[in-house]
Amino acid sequence: MRITLGDGVQRDVARLSSSVRARLFEVILALPAALRDPQRHSGLGLRKLHASGIWEARIGLDLRLVFALAKDETFLVKVGSHDEVRRYLRGL
């Protein structure tokens, strides 16, 4: 599975602290295994947000990773708080 970072994610990551970036990197690395076996997702809090194939994974208590799934690709689109994710979803 290929993981692609969108421009928005790159901007979002640039504003994170190094410790939060490290946690984000752990979540990104865990995504392929978690998506293959969602029953054992190791606390990532995977949840489908939109019928178009938009999902979220939990990075921490107040931060989420939003991504879109395609056949052999996971496209990372947003890193943000609950409110930022809601605003992103309203724009779909």
C-alpha positions as CSV (number, residue, x, y, z in Angstrom):
1,M,0.0,0.0,0.0
2,R,1.3,3.4,-1.0
3,I,0.9,6.4,1.4
4,T,0.7,9.8,-0.2
5,L,0.9,13.1,1.7
6,G,-1.3,15.9,0.4
7,D,-0.2,19.5,0.4
8,G,-2.6,20.3,3.3
9,V,-1.0,17.5,5.5
10,Q,2.5,18.9,4.8
11,R,1.4,22.3,6.0
12,D,-0.3,20.8,9.1
13,V,2.7,18.7,10.0
14,A,5.0,21.7,9.8
15,R,3.2,23.4,12.7
16,L,3.4,20.3,15.0
17,S,6.0,19.8,17.8
18,S,8.6,17.2,17.2
19,S,7.0,14.8,19.8
20,V,3.6,15.1,18.1
21,R,5.3,14.5,14.7
22,A,6.9,11.3,16.1
23,R,3.4,10.1,17.2
24,L,2.0,11.0,13.8
25,F,4.7,9.0,12.1
26,E,3.9,6.0,14.3
27,V,0.2,6.2,13.3
28,I,1.1,6.5,9.6
29,L,3.3,3.4,9.9
30,A,0.6,1.5,11.7
31,L,-2.2,2.3,9.2
32,P,-1.5,-0.5,6.6
33,A,-1.7,-3.2,9.2
34,A,-4.7,-1.6,11.0
35,L,-6.6,-1.3,7.7
36,R,-5.9,-5.0,6.8
37,D,-7.3,-6.1,10.2
38,P,-9.6,-3.4,11.6
39,Q,-10.5,-5.5,14.7
40,R,-6.9,-5.2,15.9
41,H,-6.3,-1.5,15.1
42,S,-4.2,-0.9,18.3
43,G,-6.1,2.0,19.6
44,L,-5.9,4.1,16.4
45,G,-9.6,4.9,16.6
46,L,-10.2,4.2,13.0
47,R,-13.5,5.6,11.9
48,K,-15.2,6.3,8.5
49,L,-16.2,9.9,8.4
50,H,-17.7,10.3,4.9
51,A,-19.3,8.0,2.3
52,S,-16.7,9.1,-0.2
53,G,-14.1,7.0,1.6
54,I,-12.8,9.6,4.0
55,W,-11.5,8.1,7.3
56,E,-9.8,9.3,10.5
57,A,-7.2,7.9,12.9
58,R,-6.5,9.2,16.3
59,I,-3.1,10.7,16.9
60,G,-3.8,11.8,20.5
61,L,-6.6,13.0,22.6
62,D,-7.2,16.1,20.6
63,L,-5.6,15.5,17.2
64,R,-6.8,13.4,14.2
65,L,-5.3,12.3,10.9
66,V,-7.8,12.4,8.0
67,F,-7.2,10.2,5.0
68,A,-8.8,8.9,1.9
69,L,-8.6,5.3,0.8
70,A,-8.2,4.1,-2.7
71,K,-7.5,0.6,-4.0
72,D,-3.7,0.5,-3.3
73,E,-3.2,4.0,-1.9
74,T,-3.9,5.9,1.3
75,F,-3.9,9.6,0.7
76,L,-3.3,11.7,3.8
77,V,-5.4,14.9,3.6
78,K,-5.5,16.7,7.0
79,V,-4.0,16.7,10.5
80,G,-6.1,18.7,12.9
81,S,-8.3,19.0,15.9
82,H,-11.9,17.8,16.0
83,D,-13.1,21.3,14.9
84,E,-10.6,21.5,12.0
85,V,-11.8,18.0,10.9
86,R,-15.4,19.1,11.0
87,R,-14.6,22.2,8.9
88,Y,-12.8,20.1,6.4
89,L,-15.7,17.7,6.1
90,R,-18.2,20.5,5.6
91,G,-16.1,21.5,2.5
92,L,-16.6,18.2,0.8
